[in-house]
Amino acid sequence: MDQPDIAKKFLELLYHDKQRVRKETCWVLSNIAAATSDQIDGFLRCPGFISRLCEMTLTDSLDVVFNFV
């Protein structure tokens, strides 16, 4: 699985019905944010990724959002 595929999978998880899954996904993403710029770039280039994170800051619980801000 290459980086774009992984980013798409994470994006799918950010839309998961279960809050716990979204929360843990955000936690993992916060750890990835400490990675290399190439790894981070793969997520930033994934269509819909940034817009979903922005949407979540407005619509999801603080318990979820605090894991990626």
C-alpha positions in Angstrom: 0.0 0.0 0.0 1.5 3.3 -1.0 1.2 6.6 0.7 -1.9 7.9 -1.3 -3.7 4.7 -0.5 -2.9 5.1 3.2 -4.1 8.7 3.2 -7.4 7.6 1.6 -7.9 4.9 4.2 -7.4 7.4 7.0 -9.8 9.8 5.3 -12.4 6.9 5.3 -11.8 6.4 9.0 -12.4 10.1 9.7 -15.9 9.6 8.4 -16.5 6.5 10.5 -19.8 6.3 12.4 -18.2 5.5 15.7 -16.7 8.4 17.6 -14.1 6.2 19.1 -12.7 5.3 15.7 -12.6 8.9 14.6 -10.8 9.8 17.9 -8.1 7.2 17.6 -7.6 8.1 13.9 -7.0 11.7 14.9 -4.5 10.5 17.5 -2.6 8.5 15.0 -2.6 11.5 12.6 -1.2 13.8 15.3 1.7 11.4 15.6 2.2 11.3 11.8 2.3 15.1 11.8 5.6 14.7 13.7 7.0 12.6 10.7 9.0 13.7 7.7 7.6 16.4 5.4 7.2 13.8 2.6 4.9 11.7 4.8 2.9 14.7 5.8 2.7 15.9 2.2 1.0 12.6 1.2 -1.9 13.4 3.5 -2.1 17.0 2.5 -2.4 16.1 -1.1 -5.3 13.6 -0.5 -8.4 15.2 -1.9 -10.9 16.0 0.9 -8.5 15.4 3.7 -8.0 18.9 5.0 -11.6 19.9 4.4 -12.7 16.9 6.5 -10.4 17.9 9.4 -11.8 21.5 9.2 -15.4 20.1 9.1 -14.6 18.0 12.2 -13.5 21.0 14.2 -17.0 22.5 13.7 -19.1 19.4 14.0 -17.4 16.6 16.0 -17.1 16.3 19.8 -14.2 18.1 21.6 -13.0 14.7 22.7 -12.3 13.8 19.1 -11.1 17.2 17.9 -8.6 17.6 20.8 -6.7 14.6 19.4 -5.5 16.4 16.3 -5.2 20.1 17.3 
